[in-house]
């Protein structure tokens, strides 16, 4: 999906770049750093769906003989038009293997295209004050239609246009440690039919630690709330969803302009769901070249 996996070498300039909170949900972090002009990113990840979580927050494993695995590819390009403004675009694709008792299938599918404009304030002089970022994004239904909240997680087709607005606060707690919080709200506009998707609301928090100028790590928690869909003005029962994902990322800078990040993310059981949701575990590697 739109992976927010670009990494920071200088935390004061771009610590949120290390945030894997958008590994399944972005883009929220910048791809370019303040001194960059352009950046290109490629993320390859593997995802499995080990089971479901019910309304009481109980996790259930998949029945014997049932499994779903996906290989996901995310490609992104970004242009820093000005020191405070970045324009970016991203596209995803997937290869899905589904196994059921006595049957199996496999297919490749294209995901949606997303574009985003992100503005960042200059880093404050005092550590107590946060650095502020805001963005506007638009996701076009160019991919194969997915399944609701799972399409949000995988980056496959939503089947609907989705404009979104987001904001981020970033505090430099110390020279190597940065704390981040973010939110994004997206409104889905169904292109055809009588069903109108619910509003998507994302909340995230992360801590990034740059251990050395080359190595760093980040831990993040992201929650996505999918509002109930409506059909002909009536609420569709059980269509609202909630999911929380925890992610851990390790970043590295190899040479000037080349950065990588390894990210592992997984659903956390959440009580009070409107209906059972499919859980996912995902491992991915992102490479970013910038200049």
N, C-alpha and C positions, 0 to 999 in steps of 0.2 A: 504494500500500500504506500501511500505518501509517507516516506520514512523521514523522520526528523533526526538524522544521524550525523550531520556534519559536526566536526570536532573542533574544540578551541585549543590553541597552544598558549595564547596569552589570555588568561581568564578575564582580565579586566576588559578585554576587547570583545570577547565573544564566548563566555563560558556556557551559555545556553546551547551552543553548538554541540556540546558533548551530551546533551540530554537525549536519552533514548525513549522518553515518554511518548514521543510520536512515532516510535518504531512501527507501531501498528496503526497510528492515528493521525500523523502529521499532515501537511508539513507545518511545523511550528518553529523550528530553529532555522537560522540562516544557513544556506549552503556556502556562501562566500564569507570571508572575514573582511574586516574593515579595510585592509590594504589590498584586497583582491579586486580584480576587474571582472573575471568570469570564473565559473566553476562547473564541472561536470561530475555527476555521481552515478554509481551503479551499485545496487544492493541485490544480493542473491540470498534468499532465505528458504528454510524448510519449515513447514507447519504441519502439525498433526492435531486432530480433534479427539482427545482421550475420553470425552464423555459429556455430561450435562450437569447443570446446577439447577435445583428446583427452587420453589418459592420460599422454602425454609432455609435456604442457603446450604443445603446438603448436596455434596458432589456424588454423582453416579457415573461409574465407568461405562463405556460402550458395551453393548451385548456381545457375546462371543461371535466371531466371524464378521463383525461390523467395524470398519475403519475408514477414515478419510485422511489422505495425505496430500499436501500441496507443495510444489516448488514454485516460488514467487520471484519475479524479476521486477525491480523498480528502477527506472531511468529518470534522471533529473538534470536540468540545465538551469543555470542562474547567471544573471548579469547585474552587477552592482552599478547602477546608473549614477549614483552619488554616494558619498561616504555613509549616509544615513538611509539609503533606499536601495532595496534589492527586488528585482523582478525574477520570478522563477516559474518553471513549468515541469510537470511530472507525468509519467505514464507507467502503467503497470501491466503485467501479463502473468498468467499462471498455468501450470500443468497440474491437473487434479486427478488423483486415483481414488476411486470409491469401491469398496468391497462390501458385499452383503452375502448372507448365507446362500450359496448356490449361484451367485451372480457377481459380476464386477464390471467396472467401466473406467475409462481413462480418456481425458480430453484436454486440449489446450484452449485457453480463452484469453481474450484481450480485456484489459481493464479500462477504467475511465481515464480521461485526461484532466489534469488539474492545473490551474494557473493561479499565481499568488503575487501580490505586492506587499512587501514588508518594510515598515519604517522602524528605525531604532534611534533612540536619543543618545547623545554623547554620555559616556560614563561619568557619573557625578564625582565631584571632588571629595566628598565625604562618604565614608563607607556606610553610614547609617541610612543614606538616601538610596533608593533603588534606581537602576537603569530601566527605562521603559521601552517597550516595543509594542507595535500594533500592526495588524495585517488584515487584508481583505482577500478572499479566495473565491474561486468559482470552479466547481466540478461539473464537467459535461458528461452526459450519459452516452459515451462513445463505446463502452465495453459491453460484454455479455451481462445481462441482468443477474445480480446475485441474490442473496437472501438477507434483507434487512440489516440488522446489527452486524452479522457476520461479514457482509459486504464492506462495512465500515472498517472492520478489523483487517480484512485481507487486501483491500484496495481494488477488489473486483467491481463489477458494475452495480451501481445503485438502481439503475433504471429511472433516474430522475435528475434534473438539474439541481444543484445545491450551491447557492451563494452562502458565504460564511464570513463572519467577522471574529477576530480574536485579539487578545492582548496578553502581555507577559510582563512580570516584574522580576528583576534580577538583583539580588543583593550580594556584594562581595564581602563575605564574612571575614575573610583573611586573604592574604596573597594567594594561597593555593585553593581555597574553598569558596564555592559560590552556591547560593540557595536560589531556586527559581519557583515561581508559581505562574500558572497560565490558565486561560479559559478560552473557549471557542464556541460560538453558537452558529449552527447552520440550519437553514430553512429549505426543505426539499419541495420542489415544484414538480409534480407528476406531469409528464408530457402528454399523456393520454389516459383515458379512463376516469372513473368516478372516485377512485381511492386517492386520498391526499395523505402523503406520509407525514409523520409527526416531526416536531422540531428536535434536532440533535443538539445536545449540550455536553461539552467536554470540559473536565476539570483535571488539572495535573499539578504535581509538585515534584521537585527533584533536587538532589544534592550532587554537585560535581566537585571532584577533588583532583587537581592536577599534581600528581606525585612528583614528576620531574618535567622539564621542558618537552620531553618526548612522550611520556606515558601519563595516562589519566584514567579515571573511572567515574561512573555515574550510577546512581540508583534512583528510580522514579516510580511513582504511583499515578495511574491515570484512571479516571472514571468517565464512562460515557453513558448518558441517559438518552434513550430514544423515546420521545413522546408518543402517545397512542395515535394511530392512524385514524382517519375518518372516511366514511363512505356515505355519499349523499347526505352529508351533514350529521351523520350518526357515528359515535365513537365505536371503533372496532374492538371488541372485548379481547383482552390478552395480547394486544399488539404492542403495548409499551414494553420496553426492555431496559435493563440496567446491567452494566458489566464493569468490573474493575480489573485492571491489569497491572502487575508489578513487572518492572524491567530493570535489568542490570547491563551496563555497557562498559567495555574496556576500549580505550582509544589509544592510537599510536600515531606519531608523526615520523615518517621514515626519512624523507628528504624534503627540501623546500617545495611546497605545492602538492605533496602527496600525503594524504591522511587515510587511515582505516579505522573501522570500529567493528567490534564483535558485540552483538546484542542478543540477550536471551530474555524472552517475555512470556508470561503465562497468566491466565485468568485466576482471580482470587474469588472463592465462594462469597456471594453477597446475598443476605436474606432479604425478604420483602419483594421478590421479583413478581412481575405480573404473570409470567409463564416461564417454563423451563427454557434455558438458553444453552446453546452448544458452547463448550469451552474450548480453548485453543492454547497450544504451547508452540512457540516459534523461536528459532535460532537463525540468525542472519549475520552476514558480513557485508559491510559497505565500504567502498573505495571512493575517495573524492580527490579529484585533481583540480587545482585552482592556480590562477596566476594573476 
